[in-house]
Amino acid sequence: MAADIIEEIKEKYSEISDDYDVRLEKDDGGRVINVNTVLLEYAEVLRKVLPSKYKGHKVVVSYYADK
């Protein structure tokens, strides 16, 4: 089921690269699709394209910040 939802969102939104880390998780607010990118620029594009919810899951886009 989790793999199905991840594959569906990747197919529907071509902006999600196979290089991105996409996980289905749970937190206090419910079910979350977490999309992690490498750069802020990629995250900004995804935040404009992806919906805030997908099939009942909150969609969160983040990036790996330089340390």
Secondary structure, 3 states (H helix, E strand, C coil): CHHHHHHHHHHHCCCCCCCCEEEEEEECCEEEEEEEECCHHHHHHHHHHCCCEECCEEEEEEECCCC
